């Protein structure tokens, strides 16, 4: 699979995750709908994070010739998404909320901003 194909696959998971995550952030928490949508959102976030690990860093220093600083957010997602689920199941809603807000801000808003607005990043080059 080419790097471009992996990026398209990444976009196919991250765009719905962004829409769903925004919906969740803006609506009432703890409802049956919130829980049902969360069961779609978390797997999308995990899939997104796994896919990003196959996208080589194009800017800045590389670790192992492949990973860049932005990949740290992928590893954070792979930790936080399952942790958030476990926290919710155990009734630790404060920890669940912290993980979910961190995921939304770090993995979607910050990483997405870097991808969109950093010259030299492939998505930036495609769009601008």
Secondary structure, DSSP 8 states (H G I E B T S, - for coil): --HHHHHHHHHHHHHHHHHHHHHHHHS-SSSHHHHHHHHHHHHHHHHHHHHHTTS---SS--BTTTB-TTHHHHHHHHHHHHHHHHHHHHT-HHHHHHHHHHIIIIIIIIHHHHHHHSTTSHHHHHH-
